[in-house]
């Protein structure tokens, strides 16, 4: 597994449409740019009893059968959610249908974001900062209503199902991770010519974020990268180190 440099993380963040070079933005597109990072998502009238809003990252296209899940950054109503177990990379996966279709998609938890019905994502350019890009979004396995839908689909007790999902979560205290290119933005004081060329240090998960307990629909972690501790890291902002 290769570790990204600080410069790669700074230049490839998903809110940046064009590469920055020579003191100005170039015509080169940032391959990690995500349309959803600048979209506004309003509250929904739905109560999320049988469906939830999901936004899918570019990595979902690694599987060509998932191409219809990419809708220019817009969310998709996903129904019939079911737990698909642990995939080869060690992440939990879910399966679901879209709109009124019958085809079942299978997606890893690190390839999607969940937008609860009571969530409003502003993304006003005057207030948007890179460190707050993922704060409004939930992970699907932290959203209680999504878990209820899965348990009901499987025909099992909701509390027992939640216990299984919690026990199988990949991000535990002591887990080694690296920052995910395109989704992790280092603290700005690291942006010096010397630091830009160096590999960003790997991280260790210290535990759940203290802030996460305030909102059960969201999942954040305290992660220490080198000598810096980040207090509110979203699961999709890091990748598990499976080999060193």
Secondary structure, 3 states (H helix, E strand, C coil): CCCCEHHHHHHCCCCCCEEEECCEEEEEECCCCCHHHHCCECCCCCCCCCEEEEEECHHHHHCHHHHHHCCCCCCEEEEEEEEEEECCCCCEEEEEEECCCCCCEEEEHHHEEEECCCCCECCCCCCCCHHHCCCCCECCCCCHHHHHHHHHHHCCCHHHHHHHHHHCCCCCCCCEEEECCCCCCCCHHHCCHHHHCCECCCEEEEEECCCHHHCCCCCEEEEEECCEEEEEEEHHHEEECCCC
